[in-house]
Amino acid sequence: MSTPDSITAAAILPLVGGPANVLTVAHCMTRLRLGLRDGDLVDEAGLRALPAVLGLVADDGSYQIVLGPGTVARVTPAFEALLASAPAPLAPHGAEPATAPATAPGAESGAGPGAGPGAGPGAEAATTADRLALRGAELKASRSRRNATPLKLFLRRVADVFVPLIPALIGCGVIAGLNGLLINLGVLRGLTPALTAIAAGFMALIAVFVGFNTAKVFGGTPVLGGAVASVVVYAGVAKVTVLGVTLAPGQGGVLGALAAALLGTYVEKWCRRWVPPTLDVLVTPTLTVLLTGLVTLYALMYAAGELSAAIGTAAAWLLSTTGALAGLVLGALFLPLVMLGLHQALIPIHTTLIEQQGYTVLLPVLAMAGAGQVGAALAVYVRLRHDTSLRTTIRSALPAGLLGVGEPLIYGVSLPLGRPFVTACAGGAAGGAFIGFFSMLGDRVGSTAIGPSGVALFPLLSGNRGLAVTAAIYAGGLLTGYAVGFAATYFFGLGGTLRNGPDGGLDRDTGGTSPPRRSEQAAV
């Protein structure tokens, strides 16, 4: 029986080149991530036309289709079922890849490099949305090339360790918030101990899951990664003394587990190279667990414990002492960090704070960057009231933006236009400063999980002043980000009055033609 999700999956498959072109399938919180044999076979115009598709990201060998939270978790199994039921993949030069490649983004509308008078019947139909979509694709490709450095690729792989854990973090976080509310209200006292166990069970063993995923991502045997990481949370480590200090179960947390599993992966690979095949099944697992376990106990747990404690202390000091300034800087710079690929270094930090304190105080501040994007997009929508194509793009992307899925607004509106991206960052700075100011007053706002943002973060909020106060402060930060992002973009982000030109692009009152010139993107 067909469902909306199976229909979406069936529509996506031929637009990415068919079953023979799909090598790998995975998903995160919002994106269907595909490894493709030939990226040139993707019909981006066709994908963007699908109602369920919120955006597209081509990033270092993976092709990512933004579907939004919830939807992606339902579409991915349907997509995998279609692949499983498809005929055996054709050879790279078989009939499927030999078909005419999909039209390049914007080519159908004449927005391609060769568009112009006489470029084809679609040239006259080019719209601002088409042009901005093409420019967004160019910027994404350029960003991917710049981000393909060893450090950023390593950070991306580290992020891949934690992304699969996000659904469990969210589920346990929501249950923990509900349990806290019941305890504060003094109701269902017989149920709250059970909810505590359910919410805390995953966090008690998160190190094992981190170790399992680390080995999987970095090319080791996942169960061996989980085995060496389990040392970190084993109660018996309390009998081990290092440098005169007795270890504590869980010391080093997810950072210790990450380091242990990473070391175990390299030990395993070394053993696979040098141990004779007849002894491999016995010697390699034994040496991997033994050597890595000893290093974990006598070095990594202590060092990672000190680092984790320093992270918690630094985060608390940063917002309690320099809250408004820290919030302003973090809110302003988060989206540029995303563009540089450095935001992935924050994922282990968030997880460490959640493990230590029960919530991360950094995520609500960083979420204000998305609020600035929403405000900026609304300003563009109001100012360019005659540009039907761009307003349609904004209307379709705004619901996702409000829920914290920012890619459609970033790559479809603000970043291609240039200045609105900068004014959106100003909105994020204002929202971050708002939350940081209250942190200076002692009102901490945190999130019990990572992943959601925008209004979707409300069910995961936690703090030291009760849920009502915490939610009110976070709501105030969102409204501040919306308002400042809107005002900054409306008055300063569009560089004068803009109107729709005869070719569907943006004309300035000074006679300029659409879209904004490259020199106007220098700030980005």
N, C-alpha and C positions, 0 to 999 in steps of 0.2 A: 504494500500500500504506500502510495506516494505521500510524503509530508513536505512542508515548506523547506525543511533542511535538506532533504534528499533531492528536492528540485534544484535548490541552490548548488549543491555538490555536482549534480548532473550538468548544470549550466557552466560551472567553473572548469570542469575537466577538459572539454574540447578547446576552451579559450587559453589553456596553458600548454597546448600542443598535444593533447591526448595522452592516453596511458603510457605509450612508449617514450614519452618525453619526461615522465615523472620518475625520479630516482628515489627520493625520500619524502616522507610526510611526517610532520610534527605540528604541534600547536602550543602557544603560550596562552596568556590570559585573553588576548584580543586578536591574535593573528594566526592564520593558517600558514605554516612555514613549509615551503616546497623546495626540494633540491631538484633542479631541472637539468636535463642533458643539454638543451639548447635554449637559452633565454630569448633568442630572436623569434622563436615560434609563439611567444606570448602575444595575445591580442589585448593590449592594455585598454584600448577604447571600448572593446566589448566587455571587459571585466568591470570597468568603471560604470558601465550602463546597467549593471545588475543592481537591483534595489538593495540587496543585502550587503554589498561591498561598500565599505566606508573609506577605503584608501588602499594604495599599493606602495610597497617599499621593496626595492631591489637592493640587497645588502650583502656584499662579500660572498657570493656564491649561493645565497638562498633567496628565493622569491617569496615575499610575504604579502598575504592578502588580509587586510584589516577587516574583520567581521564583527568585532565587538565582543564584550564579555558575555558568556552564556551561549550566544549563537555559535561561536567558534568551537565550543566543546561538543555541540550537537552536529555541526556540519562535518567536522573532521572524521568521525567514524563512518558517516555516510560516504564521504569521499574515499576513504580506505576500502570500503565495501565495493565501490565501483571499480577500483583498481584490482581488487582481488578477483572480481568476476569478469574482468576484461580478458581478451585473448592474450596469449604469450606475447611479450614485448617484441616489437620488430627490431631488426638490426638498425644501427644508426643511419644506414643509407637505404632503409626500407621505404615502403610506400608512405608510411605516416610522415616521417620527417621530410620526405621528398615533396610533400605538398607545398603549395605556395605559402611562404611565410606570412604570418599575420601582419596586417598593416601596422606600421609603426605608429606610436602614440601621436595623435593629432593629424596624421596624414590624411585621414578621410575628410577632415574639415579644412584641409589646406593649410594647417598650422605648422607643417613640417618645414625643414630648412629650405626646400625649394618652392614654398608657397609664394604666390604672387599673381599678378595678372596673367591669365592664360595657363596657370598651373593645373587647371582641372576644374570641373564643375563644382567641387567642394570648396574651392578657394574663397568664394564669396560668402560661404556659410560659417566661416571661422568666427568663434565667439570669444569673449574675454575668458570664460571658464576653460575653453580649449587651450588658449594660449598660456594661461596660468598653470594648467595641468602639465603642459609640455615643459614649461620652465621649472615646475616643481620636480618633474622627472629628471631633468638635467642637473638640478641642484642635488638631488638624492644620489645620482650617479657620481657626481663630483665629490660629494661627502664620503661615499663608500671608498673611492680611490684614495682619498686623504687618510681615511681611518684604517687602511690596510697595513698598519705598522705592527711589529711583533708585540709591543706592549698592549695595544688596543685589541688585537686578536686574542691575546691571553686573557684580557679582562672580559671579552665576550664569552670565552669558554668558561670562565669562572661564573659569569652570569647564567650560563646554560646549566650549571650545577644547581642553582637555587630556583630558577624559574619553575621547574616541575613541582617544587614544594609549595608554591603559592596557593593552590586550591586548599591544601590541608591547613595552611596558616590562616587563610580566610575563614574556613569553617570553624576551626578551633577558636579563632578570635571572636567571631560572632557569638559562639556559645559562651565564651568567657565573659563577654559584655553582658549577655542576658543573665548569666549567673550572678554577676556583680549587682545588676539591677534588682534581682530577686532578694539577694542578701541585704541590700540597703533598704528594701521595702519590708523586710522581715516576713516574707510569705514563702510558702512551699519549702519550709526548712528541711523536710525530709528528702527533698529532691536535690537541693543545692550541693551536697557532698558528691552525689553521682555526677552532676554536671561539672564539678571541679575536676573529677578524675578524667572525664571525657575530654575536657578542654586542655588539661595539662599533660595527658599521656603522650601526645605527639611531640610536644616540646621537650619532654624528658628524654626522648630517644632521637631527637632531630639530628644529633651528631652521626648516628648510624646511617640515616638517609643521605646526609651530606657526603659521607664517605662512599656509599654505594654509587651516587651520581657522579662523584669526582672521578672514580675509576672508570666509569662508563664513558664520560666525556673525554677523558685524556687517554683512552685506549687500553685500559687495564681490564682485569676481571672484576665486574661490579661487586660480587659477593666478597672478594678479598678486600676491596676497599671498605666495605661495610664492616668486615671483621676487624681490621686494624683501627677503624674509627670507634668501634664499640669499646675499645680500651678506655677511651676518654670518659665514658659515662658509667663504667663498671664500678660497683660499690667497693670492690676489693682494693682499688687504688689508694684508699685511705690508709693502707698499711705500708705504702711505699714512701720513702723519704728521699728528697732531692735537695742537695745543698743545705741540709739541716731543716728543711721545711717539708712537712707531711702534705702529700697531694690530697686534693679533695675531688670526689666524683664530679665530673662535668667541668673541671678546671680547664680553661682554654676554649671550651664551647665549640661552636661551629668553625672557628678559625683553626683550632687545634685539629679538629676532624678533617678539615680541608687539607691542612699541611700533611697530616699523617697519611691520608689516602693518596695524595699526590706523590709523596715519597714512596709509598708502597707500589704505586704504578711503575715508577722508574726502577725500583728493585726487581719487580716482576719481569719487566722487559729485559733487564740485564740478565736475569736467570734464564729467560727463554733463549737468549743468544748463546750462552756458554754451557748450560747444563745439557748433557747428552739426552737425546729423545727418550731413551729407555728409562731414564731416571726422572724425567721432567715432571710426571704426574705426582711424584712424591716430594722431590726436592724443592721445586719452584714454589708451591704454596707454603711449604714449611719455612723456607728461608724468607719469603715475603712477609709472612705474619710475624716470625720471630725477630728479624732484624728491624723491621719497621716498628714493631711493638716496643722493643727496647728503646729505640730512639724517641718514640712518642712519650714514653714514661719518663725518661731521664733528660729530655731536652724540650721537646715540642710542647708538652702540656704546660710546663712552667713558663716558657717564653710566650706561648699564645695566651696564657692566663694573664700575664702582665700586660700584653697588648690589648686584650679585651677590656681589662679594668681601665686602662688609659683611655680607650675609646668612650666608655661610659662616663668617665670623669670629664673628659673634654667636651662631650655633648652637653652634659649638665651645666658645666661652667660657661660654655659659649652662649647658651640661651638665657641663663639666669643673670649673667654679668653684662653681656653686650647684646641682649636680646633683639632690640629694634634694629640695630645696625647689622647684626648677623642675619636676621630674617630678611632684611632688605637685600643684602648681598646674595644670600642663597636663593631667594625668590627671583632675583634678576638674572643670575648666572646659570640656573638649572637648564633652561632650553639651549643656551650655547654649549653647555656640557654635553647635552644629548647630541647636538650637531657634531661635536668633536669625538663622540664615542666614549667619553670618560665617565658618564653617569653610571656605568655598570659597576664601577668600583664601589658605589654606595650600597649595593645590594648586600654584600656580607656585613657591612656596617649596620644597616637596618636590622638584619637578622640577629646580629650580636646584641644590639640594644633590646630587641624583643625578648631574647633569651635571658638577658640580665634583669631588665626592669619591667618586663611585661608589655612594653610598648616602645615604639620609636618616636622620639620627639622631632625628628628631622622630616619625616614624610609629610605631615600636615603643612609645614612651611614650604617644602618643595612643591606641594600640590597647588600652591598659589600661582605658579607659572602657568598652569592650565587655565586658571580663572582669568588671567590677563589675556590669554589667547581668545577666550570666549568674548570678553569685552571688546577686544580689537575687531573681531569678526562682526560683531553687532554694529560697530561704528561704520565699517565698510558697507555693511548692508544698508544702513540708513543713508549714508552719503551717496552711494551709487544706486539710487532708487530706480533709475531707468535701465540699469544693466541687468536684464532678466537672467542671462546665463549665470553670471556670478552670484546673483542673489539666490538662484536655485541651488547652486553648489553650497552656499552658506546654510540655507535652510535644511539641506539634507545632512550636513555635517554637525550642526549645532547640538542636536540631541546627544550625539556621541561625545562632543566636547564637554557638555555639562556633566556627563558621566565619567569624565577623565580620560577619554580616548582622544588624544589631541592630533594624531597624524593627519586626518583629513583636513583640519583647519590649517595646520602648519604648512603642509605641502600643497594644499589646494588654494590657499588664500594668502596668509601673512608672509611666508618666506618668499614666494615668487614675487610678491609686490614690493618686498624690500623693507621700506620704512615701517609698515604695520607690524613686522616681526619685532623691531626694536621697541616700538611703543607698547606692544604686548608684554615685553619683558619689563617695562616700567610698571605695568599693572601687576605683574607677579612680584616685583620688588615692594610695591605698596602693600599688597596682601601679606607678604612675608613679614614686613615690618610691623604690621598690625598684630599678628600672632606673637612675634618676638617681643613686642612691648608688654604683652600680658605675661609672657614668661618671666620678664624682669620683675614683675609684680608678684611672682610666685604661682601663677596659674598656668601649669604645664598642660599642653595639648599634645596627645600622642595617638598613635594608631597601633592596634594590636596585631596587624598583619600588613604585608606589602602587596602591591598589585593595584587595587582600586584607587581612584582619586576623584576629585570633584565632589559632587553630591553623593556619589556611590561610597564615599569614605565614612559617611555618618554612622552606619551600623558598627563600624570598627573603632570608633573614637573611644579614647580612655584618657584619664588624667588624674590629677590629685585633688580636684575640687568638686567632683561629682559630675554625672553625665550631662545635666542641664547646663551647667556653666561651661563645660568643655565644648558642648555642641554650639552654644551661643557664641563663644569666641571664634570657633572655626567658621560658623556662618558669617560672622562679621568680617573675617578675613576674606572669604569668598566674595562677599558683596563689595568689599574695598577693591579687590582685584578686578572684578567686573567693571566697577565704576571708573577706576583710574585707567584701566586698559581702554575703555570706551572713550573717555574724555581725551586721553593722550593721542589716540588714533584719529578721533574726529577733528581735533584742532591742529595736530602736528604730523599725523602719520600719512596723509595723502597728498601733501605738498601743493595745496591749492584746490580750487574747485574742479572736480572731475565730472565728465559726462560721457555718455556712450557715443562713440564715433560711428560714422557711416559703415565702417567695416566690421562692426561688432566689438571693436576694441575701445580702449579708454583714450579720449582726447582731453587735453588740458586746455584751459581758456587761452593759454599762450600759443596754442596751435600745435602742440606736440602730439605725436601719434602713439598708439598703444603698442605693446605694453610698456611699463616704465623702463627706461634705459639702464644699461648695465652700470653706468656710473652712479645711478640712484640706489644701487644695491651694495655700494661699497661698505656701508655700515654693517651689513650682514656678514 
